[in-house]
């Protein structure tokens, strides 16, 4: 058991370390240190789909302030790029650690512990378009394909065979293709057909009156974002590897706050800076570290590649099938 545990840890470390170097080389970003806490009231916390509750923390030496464990660093990254004067084409990434205790379920692909390569890059006004978005998606897909070969060379018995291309589809087009399926069922159907898919435009309502999935109104531009998903045969489902997008500018922020009935956020310090043109235009996203390890190492439970908390009955059921959760 010790030998298999060490091998497992070496595989995980190899994937994370190698992908990190590819990210630096291919996206032109540098690694920086990111926070685990965000101060309540400054607008920097990521509200995800708007209903998740963050873990709150009071710091003895900072009375009168409340902090939250981050959900992600989407807005912090953009603020940091502006604060330190990064220019067009320059960017950063963080080995982001977060807690999301309000996950709807703990299952083979969902954990309360989130680990991501959280990246962000400065772009020009002329680059705020679908072409830039798709080129960046294809770049990330190529990095993952490179990783497939790296893992195969190092651990040939572990590697997962990935598709050769990524398929692009708009969320409304996907709805029209599968009008009688739920959004998750649509993701499964299109991923099973194409192997790897980028679903564009997530957050705004579709023709059925519902968004494809929830997105906070103040980081992604809902017309210029999306998710990268792979078909994952061991679990017979789509596996989301990355959520990303071109970020809101002044116009799209005001529009999305109004559509979400969240206009009061415009008074928060972060949002005021954005609306006053004091933050750079950016593109960014998160790439799930543990999920990428699942995909490349063909692991059937995210608990095999990250140390998290699970119901005892889940641990027992997994052990019956020789699946050891960390």
C-alpha positions in Angstrom: 0.0 0.0 0.0 2.9 2.3 0.8 4.4 1.7 -2.6 1.2 2.5 -4.5 0.6 5.6 -2.4 4.1 6.9 -3.2 3.6 6.2 -7.0 0.2 7.9 -6.8 1.7 11.0 -5.2 4.6 11.1 -7.7 2.1 10.9 -10.6 0.1 13.8 -9.2 3.2 15.9 -8.6 4.4 15.2 -12.1 1.2 16.4 -13.7 1.0 19.6 -11.6 4.6 20.5 -12.0 4.8 19.8 -15.7 1.5 21.6 -16.5 2.7 24.6 -14.5 5.8 25.0 -16.7 3.7 24.6 -19.9 1.3 27.3 -18.6 4.2 29.7 -18.0 5.7 29.0 -21.4 2.6 28.9 -23.6 0.3 31.6 -21.9 3.1 34.0 -21.1 2.2 34.3 -17.4 4.3 34.4 -14.3 3.5 32.6 -11.0 2.6 34.9 -8.1 1.4 34.4 -4.5 -2.3 34.7 -3.9 -4.4 35.2 -0.8 -6.6 32.7 1.0 -8.8 35.4 2.6 -10.8 38.2 1.1 -12.2 41.1 3.1 -16.0 41.4 3.2 -17.3 44.6 1.6 -14.5 45.4 -0.9 -16.2 43.5 -3.8 -13.2 41.3 -4.4 -14.7 38.0 -3.4 -16.0 35.7 -6.2 -19.7 35.2 -5.8 -19.8 32.2 -8.2 -23.4 31.6 -9.1 -24.6 34.0 -6.4 -26.0 31.6 -3.9 -22.9 30.0 -2.3 -22.0 31.0 1.2 -18.3 31.6 2.0 -16.5 30.5 5.1 -16.2 33.6 7.3 -13.2 34.4 9.5 -12.6 37.0 12.2 -9.0 38.0 12.7 -8.2 39.0 16.3 -5.6 41.7 15.4 -7.9 43.3 12.8 -11.1 44.2 14.8 -14.1 45.5 13.0 -13.3 43.6 9.8 -14.7 40.3 8.6 -12.9 38.1 6.1 -14.0 35.1 3.9 -12.1 32.2 2.6 -11.9 32.8 -1.2 -14.1 31.1 -3.7 -11.7 32.0 -6.5 -9.4 34.9 -7.3 -11.0 36.2 -10.5 -11.3 39.8 -9.4 -8.2 39.8 -7.2 -6.0 38.8 -10.2 -7.3 41.7 -12.3 -6.9 44.1 -9.5 -3.3 42.9 -9.0 -2.5 43.3 -12.7 -3.6 46.9 -12.5 -2.0 47.6 -9.1 1.5 46.5 -10.3 1.3 48.0 -13.8 1.2 44.8 -16.0 1.0 45.7 -19.7 -0.9 44.1 -22.7 0.2 40.6 -23.3 1.5 40.1 -19.7 -0.2 38.0 -17.1 0.0 36.0 -13.9 -1.3 32.8 -12.3 -1.8 31.5 -8.8 -1.9 28.0 -7.4 -5.3 28.9 -5.9 -6.7 27.0 -2.9 -10.3 27.6 -2.0 -13.2 26.3 0.1 -16.7 25.9 -1.3 -18.7 24.2 1.5 -22.0 25.0 -0.3 -21.4 22.5 -3.1 -24.7 20.8 -3.9 -23.2 17.4 -3.6 -20.0 15.6 -2.7 -19.4 13.1 -5.5 -16.6 11.7 -7.7 -16.1 15.1 -9.4 -17.1 17.6 -6.6 -15.3 18.5 -3.4 -15.4 21.3 -0.9 -11.7 21.8 -1.5 -10.9 23.6 -4.8 -7.4 23.8 -6.3 -6.8 25.6 -9.6 -4.3 27.2 -11.8 -6.0 30.6 -11.6 -4.6 32.8 -14.5 -5.2 36.2 -15.9 -3.7 38.2 -18.8 -4.0 41.8 -19.9 -5.5 42.4 -23.3 -6.3 45.4 -25.5 -9.7 46.8 -26.4 -9.2 45.3 -29.9 -8.7 41.9 -28.4 -12.1 41.9 -26.5 -13.7 39.6 -29.1 -14.6 36.0 -29.8 -11.4 35.4 -31.9 -9.2 36.1 -28.9 -11.4 33.9 -26.7 -11.3 30.9 -29.1 -7.5 31.3 -29.7 -6.9 31.2 -26.0 -9.2 28.1 -25.5 -7.3 26.3 -28.3 -4.0 27.2 -26.7 -5.1 25.7 -23.4 -6.4 22.6 -25.2 -3.0 22.2 -26.9 -1.3 22.4 -23.5 -3.5 19.6 -22.2 -2.7 17.6 -25.3 1.0 18.1 -24.7 0.4 16.8 -21.2 -1.2 13.7 -22.5 2.1 12.8 -24.2 4.2 13.8 -21.2 2.2 11.6 -18.9 2.2 8.7 -21.4 6.0 8.9 -21.7 6.4 8.9 -17.8 3.5 6.7 -16.8 2.3 4.7 -19.9 -0.1 2.6 -17.8 -1.9 5.5 -16.4 -2.6 7.8 -19.3 -6.0 8.7 -20.6 -6.4 9.0 -24.4 -7.8 12.5 -25.3 -9.5 13.7 -28.5 -7.5 15.4 -31.2 -9.6 18.6 -31.4 -11.9 20.8 -29.3 -15.4 21.5 -30.6 -16.9 24.9 -30.1 -20.7 25.5 -29.6 -22.8 28.3 -28.3 -25.0 27.6 -25.3 -28.2 28.6 -27.3 -27.2 26.4 -30.2 -26.7 23.6 -27.7 -30.2 24.2 -26.3 -31.7 24.1 -29.7 -29.9 20.8 -30.5 -31.2 19.1 -27.3 -34.3 21.1 -26.3 -35.7 18.3 -24.1 -32.5 17.9 -22.0 -31.4 19.7 -18.9 -28.2 21.8 -19.1 -26.1 19.0 -17.6 -27.6 16.4 -19.8 -26.9 18.7 -22.8 -23.2 18.9 -21.7 -23.0 15.1 -21.5 -24.6 14.6 -24.9 -22.4 17.0 -26.7 -19.2 15.9 -25.0 -19.9 12.2 -25.7 -20.3 13.1 -29.3 -17.2 15.2 -29.7 -14.8 14.2 -26.9 -13.9 17.8 -25.9 -16.1 20.8 -26.1 -16.0 24.6 -25.3 -19.5 25.8 -24.5 -19.7 29.5 -25.1 -21.9 32.3 -23.5 -22.7 31.2 -20.0 -24.6 33.4 -17.5 -27.2 35.2 -19.5 -30.7 33.7 -20.0 -31.3 31.5 -23.1 -34.5 31.2 -25.1 -36.0 28.9 -22.5 -35.7 31.6 -19.9 -32.8 30.0 -18.0 -29.0 30.5 -18.2 -27.0 27.4 -19.2 -25.3 27.7 -15.8 -24.9 30.4 -13.1 -22.2 33.0 -13.4 -21.7 36.1 -11.2 -22.3 39.3 -13.1 -19.1 41.0 -12.3 -16.2 39.1 -13.6 -16.9 37.3 -17.0 -18.5 39.1 -19.9 -21.4 36.6 -20.5 -21.1 37.1 -24.3 -17.4 36.2 -24.2 -16.9 33.3 -21.8 -17.4 29.6 -21.6 -16.4 26.2 -20.2 -13.9 23.5 -21.4 -15.3 20.0 -20.9 -14.0 16.6 -21.7 -15.9 13.3 -22.1 -14.8 11.1 -19.2 -15.6 7.5 -20.0 -15.0 6.0 -16.5 -17.8 8.0 -15.1 -19.9 8.3 -18.3 -20.2 12.0 -18.0 -18.7 15.4 -19.1 -15.9 16.6 -16.9 -15.4 20.4 -16.6 -11.7 21.2 -16.7 -11.8 25.0 -17.0 -14.2 28.0 -16.7 -12.8 31.1 -18.4 -13.6 34.2 -20.3 -12.9 37.8 -21.3 -13.7 39.9 -18.3 -16.4 42.6 -18.1 -15.7 46.2 -19.2 -17.7 49.2 -17.9 -20.5 48.6 -20.3 -21.0 44.9 -19.8 -20.6 45.2 -16.0 -23.5 47.8 -15.8 -25.6 45.6 -18.1 -25.0 42.4 -16.2 -25.5 44.0 -12.8 -28.9 45.3 -14.1 -29.9 41.9 -15.5 -29.0 40.3 -12.2 -30.7 43.0 -10.1 -27.3 43.5 -8.4 -26.9 47.2 -9.1 -25.9 47.9 -5.5 -22.5 46.2 -6.2 -21.6 49.2 -8.4 -20.8 51.1 -5.1 -18.2 48.6 -3.9 -14.6 49.6 -4.1 -13.6 47.1 -6.7 -16.6 47.8 -8.9 -16.1 51.6 -8.6 -12.5 51.2 -9.9 -13.7 49.1 -12.8 -16.5 51.6 -13.7 -14.0 54.5 -13.5 -11.7 52.7 -16.0 -8.9 52.2 -13.4 -8.5 48.4 -14.1 -6.9 46.8 -17.2 -8.9 44.8 -19.7 -8.2 41.1 -19.1 -9.0 37.5 -20.1 -8.6 34.8 -17.5 -10.0 31.7 -15.9 -9.4 28.7 -13.7 -8.0 25.3 -14.7 -8.9 22.6 -12.1 -5.7 20.9 -10.9 -7.3 17.8 -9.3 -9.7 17.4 -12.2 -6.9 17.6 -14.7 -5.1 14.9 -12.7 -8.3 12.8 -12.8 -8.5 13.2 -16.6 -4.8 12.5 -17.4 -4.3 9.8 -14.9 -7.7 8.1 -15.4 -8.8 8.3 -11.8 -12.5 7.8 -11.1 -12.8 9.9 -8.0 -11.4 13.3 -7.3 -10.6 12.1 -3.8 -7.9 9.9 -5.3 -5.9 13.0 -6.3 -6.6 15.5 -3.6 -6.9 15.3 0.2 -10.4 16.5 1.2 -13.3 15.5 3.4 -15.9 12.9 2.5 -18.8 11.2 4.2 -17.6 8.0 5.9 -20.1 5.9 4.0 -18.5 7.2 0.7 -15.1 6.2 1.9 -16.3 2.8 2.8 -18.1 2.3 -0.5 -15.0 3.4 -2.5 -12.8 1.0 -0.5 -15.1 -1.9 -1.5 -14.2 -1.1 -5.1 -10.5 -0.6 -4.3 -10.7 3.2 -4.7 -8.6 4.8 -1.9 -9.5 8.4 -1.0 -6.7 10.5 0.3 
